[in-house]
Amino acid sequence: LGKAELAVPPARPNKLN
């Protein structure tokens, strides 16, 4: 997982994914 993806809360969809 990218750092930006880890920074995204579980409630939000991962932008990198």
N, CA, C and O atoms as CSV, one atom per row, in Angstrom:
chain,resi,resn,atom,element,x,y,z
A,1,LEU,N,N,0.842,-1.210,0.000
A,1,LEU,CA,C,0.000,0.000,0.000
A,1,LEU,C,C,0.868,1.247,0.000
A,1,LEU,O,O,1.912,1.306,0.651
A,2,GLY,N,N,0.405,2.248,-0.753
A,2,GLY,CA,C,1.149,3.512,-0.800
A,2,GLY,C,C,0.864,4.337,0.446
A,2,GLY,O,O,-0.152,4.126,1.108
A,3,LYS,N,N,1.742,5.268,0.770
A,3,LYS,CA,C,1.547,6.116,1.956
A,3,LYS,C,C,0.268,6.930,1.828
A,3,LYS,O,O,-0.443,7.138,2.811
A,4,ALA,N,N,-0.019,7.384,0.631
A,4,ALA,CA,C,-1.230,8.177,0.403
A,4,ALA,C,C,-2.471,7.321,0.648
A,4,ALA,O,O,-3.492,7.806,1.135
A,5,GLU,N,N,-2.364,6.066,0.310
A,5,GLU,CA,C,-3.493,5.149,0.488
A,5,GLU,C,C,-3.711,4.859,1.985
A,5,GLU,O,O,-4.845,4.734,2.448
A,6,LEU,N,N,-2.605,4.757,2.722
A,6,LEU,CA,C,-2.703,4.508,4.158
A,6,LEU,C,C,-3.273,5.724,4.883
A,6,LEU,O,O,-3.893,5.598,5.940
A,7,ALA,N,N,-3.054,6.902,4.300
A,7,ALA,CA,C,-3.518,8.143,4.921
A,7,ALA,C,C,-5.024,8.303,4.761
A,7,ALA,O,O,-5.648,9.083,5.480
A,8,VAL,N,N,-5.617,7.554,3.806
A,8,VAL,CA,C,-7.051,7.653,3.558
A,8,VAL,C,C,-7.826,6.866,4.614
A,8,VAL,O,O,-7.542,5.690,4.840
A,9,PRO,N,N,-8.805,7.506,5.264
A,9,PRO,CA,C,-9.627,6.824,6.275
A,9,PRO,C,C,-10.387,5.656,5.662
A,9,PRO,O,O,-10.713,5.700,4.476
A,10,PRO,N,N,-10.679,4.614,6.431
A,10,PRO,CA,C,-11.402,3.428,5.964
A,10,PRO,C,C,-12.772,3.794,5.393
A,10,PRO,O,O,-13.305,3.083,4.542
A,11,ALA,N,N,-13.334,4.898,5.863
A,11,ALA,CA,C,-14.666,5.323,5.421
A,11,ALA,C,C,-14.634,5.801,3.975
A,11,ALA,O,O,-15.660,5.806,3.294
A,12,ARG,N,N,-13.460,6.200,3.510
A,12,ARG,CA,C,-13.329,6.692,2.134
A,12,ARG,C,C,-12.682,5.639,1.232
A,12,ARG,O,O,-11.842,4.864,1.688
A,13,PRO,N,N,-13.071,5.608,-0.048
A,13,PRO,CA,C,-12.453,4.678,-1.000
A,13,PRO,C,C,-11.014,5.094,-1.279
A,13,PRO,O,O,-10.720,6.287,-1.362
A,14,ASN,N,N,-10.120,4.127,-1.425
A,14,ASN,CA,C,-8.720,4.433,-1.710
A,14,ASN,C,C,-8.564,4.960,-3.131
A,14,ASN,O,O,-8.927,4.285,-4.094
A,15,LYS,N,N,-8.024,6.166,-3.254
A,15,LYS,CA,C,-7.873,6.784,-4.576
A,15,LYS,C,C,-6.845,6.037,-5.428
A,15,LYS,O,O,-6.964,5.981,-6.652
A,16,LEU,N,N,-5.834,5.465,-4.768
A,16,LEU,CA,C,-4.786,4.760,-5.507
A,16,LEU,C,C,-5.236,3.375,-5.920
A,16,LEU,O,O,-4.691,2.789,-6.856
A,17,ASN,N,N,-6.222,2.857,-5.226
A,17,ASN,CA,C,-6.669,1.495,-5.510
A,17,ASN,C,C,-7.731,1.507,-6.599
A,17,ASN,O,O,-8.235,0.452,-6.981
